[in-house]
Structures are given as structure tokens and as C-alpha cells.
Amino acid sequence: MNKSELIEIISQKSGMTKKKAEDVVNLIFDSMTDALVKNERIEIRGFGSFVNRSYGAYTGRNPRTSESIQVNPKRLPYFKVGKELKERVDSEAPPKGSSSTMEGSNP
């Protein structure tokens, strides 16, 4: 599912216009982004939580030239799936016709 598909589903299920649904989705994503920028934790019970993880500086390697490069410290968003979502995904069979393995992997 991508953002436009999410907007379409919200529009259909709520009866609101696509423009209004897009505004709602953008408001939610913008609010979540702002919270992560402020280093706040986002927890949605039953779904999961978003937190920032800090990574220290390290010496990396340019794969093209094999030259050593210094990688600066950084913070990256991390999603931890909630127990209810994990159990629901694990217990429900995928719809017929969908691939149950990742593309390019062997079952």
C-alpha cells in the first residue's frame, strides 16, 4: 500500500472527499515527522512504536573505490511492531494469488 492508496481507502470508508482524506493523512504524517524530529517517541497501541536510534561515527568503505571514509553520527527512525499487529499478521493467511515469499527469494 502506498500513500495514494491509503488516501483512497480512507475516502471510501469514511465518506469524505479525497482532498479531505489527503489532508488528514498529511496531517498525521506531518505530526509524526515533527515528533521524531523533536526526538519524541510515537506509540500507537496494538500497532507499534516509532523511536529514533542513535548511531555513532564510524569508518566506512566506499564500495566503488575501496577508499576509507568517515561516516558522521546520525539518528534514524526505527519502527518496532506491536504485539497485536505481530500476532494478527502471523495468524492470518495471505490472500489467494499473493506471493507468500519475498520477491527473489527461494521458498
C-alpha positions in Angstrom: 0.0 0.0 0.0 1.3 3.5 -0.8 0.1 6.9 0.3 -2.4 7.4 -2.5 -4.0 4.0 -1.9 -4.3 4.9 1.8 -6.0 8.2 0.9 -8.4 6.3 -1.4 -9.3 3.7 1.3 -9.9 6.5 3.9 -12.0 8.4 1.4 -14.1 5.4 0.6 -14.6 4.1 4.1 -15.3 7.5 5.8 -17.3 9.0 3.0 -15.1 12.1 3.0 -13.7 13.6 -0.2 -10.3 12.6 -1.5 -9.0 16.1 -0.7 -10.1 15.9 2.9 -8.7 12.4 3.3 -5.4 13.6 1.8 -5.4 16.5 4.3 -6.0 14.0 7.2 -3.2 11.7 6.0 -0.8 14.6 5.5 -1.6 15.9 9.0 -0.9 12.6 10.6 2.4 12.1 8.7 3.5 15.6 9.4 2.7 15.3 13.1 4.6 12.0 13.3 7.6 13.5 11.5 7.6 16.6 13.8 7.6 14.3 16.8 10.5 12.3 15.5 12.5 15.4 14.7 12.0 16.5 18.3 13.3 13.1 19.4 9.9 12.1 20.8 8.6 8.5 20.9 5.4 7.7 19.0 3.4 4.8 20.3 0.2 3.5 18.7 -1.2 0.8 20.9 -1.7 -2.5 19.1 0.2 -1.3 16.1 3.7 -0.4 17.1 6.0 2.4 18.1 8.5 4.7 16.3 11.7 5.8 18.1 14.9 7.4 17.0 18.0 5.3 17.2 21.4 7.0 17.5 24.4 5.6 15.7 27.9 6.8 16.4 30.5 7.8 13.9 32.5 5.0 12.2 34.9 4.4 9.4 33.2 3.1 6.4 34.4 2.0 3.0 33.4 3.4 -0.4 32.3 0.2 -2.3 33.4 1.6 -5.7 36.9 2.8 -4.8 37.5 0.8 -1.5 38.6 4.2 0.0 38.1 4.6 3.7 35.6 7.3 4.6 34.5 8.8 7.9 30.7 8.4 8.5 29.2 11.0 10.8 27.0 10.1 13.7 23.3 10.0 12.9 19.8 9.5 14.2 17.4 7.3 12.2 13.8 6.4 12.8 13.1 2.8 13.9 9.7 1.0 13.9 9.0 -1.7 16.5 5.9 -3.7 15.6 3.3 -4.1 18.4 2.3 -7.5 19.8 -1.3 -7.4 18.5 -0.2 -6.5 14.9 2.6 -9.1 15.0 0.1 -11.8 16.1 -2.6 -10.8 13.6 -0.1 -10.8 10.7 1.3 -14.1 11.7 -2.1 -15.8 12.2 -3.9 -14.6 9.1 -3.2 -16.3 5.8 -2.2 -14.1 2.8 -5.0 -13.6 0.2 -5.1 -16.0 -2.7 -3.0 -15.0 -5.6 -0.5 -13.1 -3.5 3.1 -14.3 -3.1 3.9 -15.6 0.4 7.6 -15.3 -0.1 9.7 -12.2 -0.8 10.4 -11.5 -4.4 13.7 -13.0 -5.5 13.9 -15.4 -2.5 13.5 -19.1 -2.7 10.8 -20.8 -0.6 
